[in-house]
Amino acid sequence: MTGIQFIERDGRAEFAVVPLIEDLDDEALFDQAKAADDGFHVPAVVLDAELAGAHPIRAWREYRNLTQDALSEASGISKPYLSQIESGKRNGTFKKLSAIAKALSVPVDILAQQ
């Protein structure tokens, strides 16, 4: 509802229902979010794994049912280097993270740990 609704009794306006501004704000925020949707969504299982402490690369790798060997081969990165990134021992360069992101079919910024 975006406007005031009048409720009549015996042909006369007896009540007015005024929408809460909060409801209108929620609707506007939803419309903005929907318009900005690029179609990429993070599955709940990936989010759950990250919230449990898994590195984003590991969470996505496991979601895609890939082994470290398969991901290292697909991204052109050595398995030890990939393992060090997943374990947090190394951050990985932008070039390496980009290669991993491409192999996982995700945006690179999804894989960078804060």
Secondary structure, 3 states (H helix, E strand, C coil): CCCCEEEEECCEEEEEECCCHHHHHHHHHHHHHHHHCCCCCCCHHHHHHHHCCCCHHHHHHHHCCCCHHHHHHHHCCCHHHHHHHHHCCCCCCHHHHHHHHHHHCCCHHHHCCC
